[in-house]
Amino acid sequence: MRWRQGRKSSNVEDRRGESAPRGAGGGDGLGNLLALAPFLLRSKFGWLILLAMAAFYFFGGDLFSGNTNTEPPSLGPDSQTQTPGQPAPSDEVAEFVSVVLADTEDTWDKLFQQAGSQYPPPKLVLYNNAVRSACGLSSAAVGPFYCPGDAKVYLDLSFLNELKQLGAPGDFAFAYVIAHEVGHHVQNLMGTSEKVQQARMRADKVTANRLSVMLELQADCFAGVWAFYANRDRGMLEPGDVDEGLRAAAAVGDDHLQRRAGRTVSPDAFTHGSAEQRAYWFKQGFTTGDVNKCNTFAALSGQ
């Protein structure tokens, strides 16, 4: 990606270097595990993450102690490491996140203006190990997430390592993840997230999962819409970047993660969509640049 000359966002809230939130470690590990269970089961890695946390608790180690290796990898040779306590670290990965966030702001601000509305951008919170949000206490194990309660995206930079382990390396793969979470913010502003949540509460488990899949795939499509404008209007993409985004979308598909965990693929248990679906909807947004082409609810309701 050609990102180094891009504008940096003023909406990055850096909480790295802060101590873990109260209740996020120490002697109350089991309480934290139980408190996080409902949230984790709705996360990208579901029961697998919960099982890993349980293993930490019952067989030794402290997931929230700060002793885990979460040092974010470099995007290039000139990155700097963060010194805990600095209010505004200037390391390369954080700068990359800030530039990508700023570019999503430019894209969605323009699209909202064209629709006769205003776009209040989300804050993006960088943190280490664990963080408290309006959605509760969360571990870095849940991956990046958006909390509609405070309109913030939460990101532990160690997730870049997770992407590499899932077979999706590259700067644009990471940019896709950020744009996907910003897509959830757009859904929140549009009122889509609330409508889906209300419908899920009234539905059976299979239907609720299906609604969740539709919501996630739409966020993938919105990430593709951002990539369309980042490429057309600002020339940020380089050869191979779209393939990186497609690999990242596929890598976090539910079927891919279920196989990776040694489980039988169960479509009824999907909450984010298959690898094929996630790549398809990202490409749909990228090739059209049209938000109206991201109506996954209409496209998937009859399937």
LUMGUVO-153479 format. One record per residue (C-alpha): z, y, x; residue in one letter. Coordinates in steps of 0.1 Angstrom, whole numbers, padded with zeros to 4 digits, always signed. Layout:
N
ZYXA ...
This chain:
303
+0000+0000+0000M -0007+0036+0011R +0027+0049+0002W +0041+0068+0032R +0027+0102+0022Q +0038+0098-0014G +0064+0120-0032R +0099+0107-0032K +0119+0106-0064S +0150+0126-0070S +0162+0099-0094N +0175+0074-0069V +0212+0068-0069E +0224+0051-0037D +0256+0031-0041R +0251+0009-0011R +0280+0009+0012G +0304+0012-0017E +0331-0014-0021S +0325-0041-0047A +0335-0029-0082P +0370-0037-0093R +0371-0072-0107G +0340-0082-0087A +0357-0103-0061G +0390-0116-0048G +0413-0137-0069G +0396-0131-0102D +0365-0150-0093G +0366-0174-0123L +0371-0145-0147G +0341-0128-0132N +0321-0160-0135L +0330-0164-0172L +0324-0127-0179A +0290-0128-0163L +0278-0161-0179A +0263-0146-0211P +0244-0120-0190F +0232-0145-0164L +0219-0169-0191L +0196-0141-0202R +0185-0133-0167S +0153-0143-0148K +0169-0173-0131F +0192-0184-0160G +0214-0214-0156W +0203-0219-0120L +0221-0187-0109I +0252-0196-0130L +0253-0230-0113L +0251-0214-0078A +0279-0190-0086M +0300-0218-0099A +0294-0237-0066A +0305-0206-0047F +0337-0205-0067Y +0347-0241-0069F +0335-0253-0034F +0343-0223-0013G +0329-0189-0004G +0330-0156-0023D +0298-0144-0038L +0311-0109-0042F +0331-0105-0010S +0304-0086+0009G +0301-0114+0035N +0268-0128+0021T +0237-0120+0041N +0220-0093+0020T +0204-0072+0047E +0171-0060+0033P +0141-0069+0055P +0119-0043+0070S +0086-0032+0055L +0075-0021+0090G +0085-0018+0126P +0102+0017+0123D +0128+0009+0096S +0163+0021+0101Q +0194+0002+0091T +0219+0019+0067Q +0253+0030+0079T +0278+0024+0051P +0292+0056+0037G +0261+0077+0043Q +0253+0096+0010P +0215+0095+0015A +0203+0067+0040P +0168+0071+0052S +0159+0035+0058D +0123+0025+0052E +0128+0001+0023V +0148+0026+0003A +0121+0053+0010E +0095+0028-0003F +0115+0023-0035V +0118+0061-0039S +0081+0067-0035V +0072+0039-0059V +0097+0052-0085L +0082+0087-0081A +0047+0073-0087D +0058+0055-0119T +0073+0089-0130E +0039+0106-0124D +0021+0079-0144T +0044+0077-0174W +0049+0115-0175D +0011+0119-0179K +0008+0091-0205L +0037+0104-0226F +0023+0140-0225Q -0011+0126-0236Q +0007+0111-0266A +0024+0144-0274G +0058+0134-0261S +0080+0138-0230Q +0090+0112-0205Y +0127+0113-0194P +0125+0091-0162P +0152+0064-0155P +0176+0066-0126K +0173+0038-0101L +0205+0025-0086V +0205+0009-0052L +0236-0013-0046Y +0249-0042-0025N +0263-0075-0039N +0277-0063-0072A +0275-0033-0095V +0290-0021-0127R +0267-0006-0153S +0268+0003-0190A +0257-0034-0195C +0288-0047-0176G +0295-0062-0142L +0265-0077-0125S +0259-0097-0093S +0229-0092-0071A +0221-0129-0081A +0207-0117-0114V +0179-0099-0097G +0167-0064-0105P +0175-0054-0141F +0172-0025-0165Y +0202-0014-0186C +0193+0004-0218P +0229+0016-0222G +0226+0040-0193D +0188+0041-0189A +0191+0029-0153K +0172+0004-0132V +0195-0016-0108Y +0182-0030-0076L +0198-0048-0046D +0172-0046-0018L +0180-0082-0007S +0157-0092-0037F +0128-0086-0013L +0140-0118+0005N +0140-0136-0028E +0104-0127-0034L +0094-0140+0000K +0112-0173-0007Q +0094-0175-0040L +0061-0172-0023G +0054-0136-0031A +0057-0114+0000P +0042-0080+0005G +0050-0044-0004D +0030-0044-0036F +0048-0075-0048A +0080-0055-0045F +0064-0025-0062A +0054-0047-0091Y +0090-0057-0096V +0101-0020-0097I +0072-0011-0121A +0082-0040-0143H +0118-0027-0147E +0105+0008-0153V +0084-0008-0180G +0116-0019-0198H +0126+0018-0197H +0094+0027-0214V +0101+0001-0240Q +0135+0015-0245N +0121+0050-0251L +0095+0036-0275M +0123+0019-0295G +0107-0015-0289T +0137-0030-0270S +0161-0022-0298E +0138-0037-0325K +0134-0069-0305V +0172-0071-0299Q +0179-0068-0336Q +0152-0094-0344A +0166-0118-0318R +0201-0115-0333M +0188-0127-0366R +0165-0155-0352A +0171-0191-0341D +0172-0198-0303K +0136-0208-0299V +0123-0177-0318T +0148-0155-0299A +0134-0168-0266N +0099-0162-0278R +0107-0126-0287L +0122-0122-0252S +0090-0135-0237V +0069-0110-0256M +0091-0082-0244L +0089-0093-0208E +0052-0098-0208L +0047-0063-0222Q +0067-0050-0193A +0044-0069-0170D +0014-0053-0187C +0031-0018-0184F +0035-0025-0146A -0002-0032-0145G -0009+0001-0163V +0011+0019-0136W -0009+0001-0109A -0042+0012-0126F -0033+0049-0123Y -0017+0045-0088A -0050+0031-0077N -0075+0053-0096R -0057+0087-0094D -0038+0084-0061R -0056+0057-0041G -0023+0039-0033M -0037+0004-0034L -0052-0014-0004E -0073-0046-0004P -0051-0076-0013G -0025-0056-0031D -0036-0067-0066V -0034-0103-0054D +0001-0097-0042E +0011-0084-0076G -0005-0113-0094L +0013-0137-0070R +0046-0119-0077A +0041-0121-0115A +0033-0158-0113A +0062-0165-0089A +0088-0153-0114V +0072-0173-0143G +0096-0195-0162D +0077-0227-0155D +0075-0220-0118H +0113-0213-0116L +0121-0244-0137Q +0100-0266-0114R +0116-0250-0084R +0150-0259-0098A +0139-0295-0103G +0138-0292-0140R +0112-0304-0165T +0092-0275-0178V +0104-0265-0213S +0083-0238-0230P +0109-0234-0258D +0134-0223-0231A +0112-0196-0216F +0126-0161-0217T +0101-0143-0195H +0068-0162-0199G +0049-0187-0178S +0033-0179-0144A -0001-0178-0161E +0011-0155-0189Q +0028-0131-0165R -0002-0128-0142A -0025-0124-0172Y -0006-0096-0187W -0002-0077-0154F -0039-0080-0149K -0045-0069-0185Q -0027-0036-0178G -0043-0031-0144F -0079-0037-0156T -0076-0015-0187T -0050+0012-0179G -0045+0012-0216D -0009+0010-0231V -0024+0000-0264N -0038-0032-0248K -0003-0043-0240C +0007-0053-0275N +0019-0088-0266T +0037-0091-0299F +0004-0090-0319A -0014-0112-0293A +0013-0139-0291L +0027-0139-0326S +0003-0165-0339G +0006-0189-0310Q 
